[in-house]
Amino acid sequence: MSVDRTEVKKFLKNWANTKSKPHFAVLIEGRWGCGKTHFVTKLLEDDAFTNRKPIYLSVFGIADIQSLETSLFYASASKVTKTLHKGVGLAGSIFSGALTLGTGGILGGTANLNKVVDAATSQLEQSAKNMDGALLVLDDLERCQIPMSELLGVVNRFVEHGDTRVILCANTDDLLDDHFIAFKEKVVGHSFLLESDPENALASFVAEITQSEVSELLLHYTNDIRELYDRSGYHNLRALRQFVWQLASILEKMNEGYRKNHKLVQNLIIQFFIFFIEFKLDLSDETSDLTPSELLSKYDNGKDEVRHVYEFSFDKDKEPTPKERVFRKYEQHNGITTVVTVQQWISILTSGVVDGNRLNAELAQSNEVAGVASWPSWKRLWHLYDWDFSDGSEHEFWSDIEDMQSQLKGGSYIEVGEFLHVVGVSLMLADHELIDQTVPDTIAAMKTYIDEKFVAQLTDERCRGVTERFGRHLDSYDGLGFIGREDDEFREVLNYLVEKM
């Protein structure tokens, strides 16, 4: 059961500073990324926590006792001692000789906890003296390559024969070794299970950002980031910290005016969080290794200006794809219209480098900056009922109709989703008698466009893409539902298109 971190800190402070020797270690448990390391390192950095010498060592990847002893020696040694011993290597380390007995000796695979402790007593006592009065944190126990019996024998010696207070950090779900279970019962006096503490951790991560303007901006959006973090369901503070640092590098490159655009910054944060956590880190066990390149549909490969990430379901009874699950999780059901091109997002995610000039040039073309002026004419007409003609915008309205019809004549609409939006908008305008064509005339004109303009520009790959992506269940594109998508007139054109495929 998880415990309050404040209470854990109180216990550890009393335990670390008591004059009597407790003769037991303390275990901090928790899943990977829950903030164990962040919690204990903050304790070590707090001068008011203890007067003991703080020593932190991650045993991640340490392969043998000799490497461990050397790491412990250098972690606890003064700068002068480190300099004097530099270059000496394992031969000059504290207690390597006693444990290196050849393939048939103690490290030959037959060791148990007691044998290791007994064999290393004198050397370990010397090592313990070096750290006497210290507060030692050994992190990442589950990732250490040393057999648990040997590793924990060293810990036992510090606890039993020295005045070193030892804190162990581990994801015990990954520690199934019988030796660890036996050791825990013998040496660990108390254990605490930590769960992620995103509120305090996020505030701490933001405080680490040295660029004051960016740090203040991040503070303003902490609630948005917290909501995204909660939606992710991963409870991984390491991933959150990485996200904050990467996000700061993007915000730092943004023009000052863009940083003041609330909608732009908010959408950028949402997009980058989803792309970074789900496509770069891919923390979910359910996905099939999503990568940044999968942000771009295979039918859009090679297109530098694409600004929409989507994944449609064609069979409602079919299991959703990993990409669909991501959109549903964050309630982005119609996909995401991006503030920069998808290609730039992929570049940032894969390289970690932000090109400031390119970033700001593309932000300038975003809906959030350029506004409706950057929209294609059909999209402004889609919002017909939002137009306020009292402001003198009637001229722009008729210009958009003329532009859309001109684009149709020129065969410019080759994306299925965009074309179907033009169909829906044209049928609406015809129904309101805002264009010369009647509804039946418009249906006929759209079928002619499909035959003469649309199909003529399709490659084999695009034909397959249309049938795979845009079946009879398609009802939206670019975050907007098709106007009249349930009407017989619209369905007639859609079905005709699908038949032609």
Secondary structure as UniProt FT lines:
FT   HELIX           5..17
FT   STRAND          25..29
FT   TURN            32..33
FT   HELIX           36..45
FT   TURN            47..49
FT   STRAND          53..58
FT   TURN            60..61
FT   HELIX           65..76
FT   HELIX           79..85
FT   TURN            86..88
FT   HELIX           90..92
FT   HELIX           96..99
FT   TURN            103..104
FT   HELIX           106..108
FT   TURN            109..110
FT   HELIX           113..119
FT   HELIX           121..130
FT   TURN            131..133
FT   STRAND          134..139
FT   HELIX           141..143
FT   HELIX           148..161
FT   STRAND          165..170
FT   HELIX           172..174
FT   HELIX           178..187
FT   STRAND          188..193
FT   HELIX           198..207
FT   HELIX           212..220
FT   HELIX           222..232
FT   HELIX           237..253
FT   HELIX           256..259
FT   HELIX           262..274
FT   HELIX           275..281
FT   HELIX           292..295
FT   HELIX           298..300
FT   TURN            301..302
FT   TURN            304..305
FT   STRAND          308..309
FT   TURN            316..317
FT   HELIX           322..329
FT   TURN            330..331
FT   TURN            333..334
FT   STRAND          336..337
FT   HELIX           342..351
FT   HELIX           356..363
FT   TURN            364..365
FT   HELIX           367..370
FT   HELIX           371..374
FT   HELIX           377..382
FT   HELIX           384..386
FT   HELIX           389..391
FT   HELIX           394..409
FT   TURN            410..411
FT   HELIX           416..431
FT   TURN            432..433
FT   HELIX           439..449
FT   HELIX           450..454
FT   HELIX           455..457
FT   HELIX           460..469
FT   TURN            472..473
FT   STRAND          476..477
FT   TURN            478..479
FT   STRAND          480..481
FT   TURN            483..486
FT   HELIX           488..500
//
